[in-house]
Amino acid sequence: MSRGSGAEKSVTIVKQSGKWVVTVRVETSSVHTAFSTEEEARRFEAYQRDKLGLV
């Protein structure tokens, strides 16, 4: 998760109550976004990982 002295960042994806939930965490802040399909969630997950430099 950590990259040197930079901020702690992570992107996770889980299936919860029939929805796909992507959680983006930077430092102590978290944002949860729900999707109907796994495909949509995986695209959003990939976009967020790229945006945060977590390849």
PyMOL commands that set and color helices and strands:
alter all, ss='L'
color gray80, all
select helices_A, chain A and resi 38-52
alter helices_A, ss='H'
color red, helices_A
select strands_A, chain A and resi 9-16+19-26+29-35
alter strands_A, ss='S'
color yellow, strands_A
deselect
rebuild
show_as cartoon
